[in-house]
Amino acid sequence: MNLLLTLLTNTTLALLLVFIAFWLPQLNAYAEKTSPYECGFDPMGSARLPFSMKFFLVAITFLLFDLEIALLLPLPWAIQTNNLNTMLTMALFLISLLAASLAYEWTQEGLEWAE
């Protein structure tokens, strides 16, 4: 019950913050706020530079793997079992899952930088 209450509270708070983040900037949106500022001079060019989609995909992949490692790797020790075989089996399974995910990403050429 305590876990459900925590999950519900965290989900509600996250959704509330996302809603506020999208709603708040729309209150005072006008062109002067969204234009680039260069020390009182007119802008020399566009402030929006093109962004490499490949870099974005590699960054998202890194974030996913990083979160997976940070959240799942301590799991075998967090369940507090006295059976060493259970802990090692779960740790080996999670590391194997990460390795298989990395191998899949590699075979799908998601980590290739050159086009």
N, C-alpha and C positions, 0 to 999 in steps of 0.2 A: 504494500500500500504506500509505503514511504517513497519507494522508487517511482511509482506512478505519479505521485504528487510532485516529485522533483521534475520528472519528464514533462508533465503538464505545465508546470510553472516556467521551465526553461523554454518550452515551445511557445507559450503565450508571450513571454517577454521578448523572444527573438522576433516573432511576428509583429509585435507592437513596435519594436525598434525599426524594423524594415518598413512598416507602414508610415511611421513618422519621418523616416529618411526620404521616402518618396513624396510625401505630402507637403512637408515643410518648404522645400525649395520652390514649389509651385505657387506659393503665396505672393512672393515679390519678384516674379520673373519679368524682366524687361531687357531690352537689347543692350543697354549700357553695361549691365552686369555680366552678360555673356561674351562681350567683346574683349579681345586681348589688350593689355595695357603695357605700353613701352615708354615709360618715363614721360608721358605727355605727348609723345610723337605719334603720328599715324603708324599703324603696323606696316612693316615692310613686306610681309607675306602672310600666309595662312598660319595660324597657331596650331592647327590640327595636322600633325605629321602622319604619314602613312605608317601603319603598324604591321609588322610581319606576322602573318597568321601562323607560320611554323613556330615562331618563338612563343606565341600565345599557347599553342598546343603543348609544347614542351614544358612550359611553366605550369600549366594545369596538370599535366601528368606528374610533374615533380610534387606539386601540392597534394595530389591524391596519394602518391606513394608515401610522402612524408607524414600525412595524417594517418595513413594505415599503419605505419610503423609506430607512431607515437601512441595510437589508441589500442592497437591489437597486440603488440609485442609484450607489454607488461601483463597481459591477461592471464597467462598460466600461473604467474606468481600472485596475482590478485585474488584468485579463487581460493587460496589458502588451504590447499589439500596437503595432507601428509604423505601422499603417495608420490614418490619421486618419478615413477614411470609415467604417471598421468601428466605431470607437469612437463616432462621432457617430450612426451608424445605430442602434446598440444603445441609446445614451442616449435617442434620440428614441423608440424603441420602448417603453422602460420608462416614460418620461414619458407617452406616449400610453396605455399600459396603466393607469397611475394615473389619468389623466384620464377614461378610459372607465369605470373602476371607480367613480370619484366620480360621474360622470353617471348610472350605473346605480343607485347608492345614492340619489341625489337623485330619480330618477324613481319609485323604489319607496317614496318618502316615508320613508326611514329616517332622514333628518336633520330631520324635522319635529318640533318640540318640543310645540306645542299639539295637543290631540287633537280 
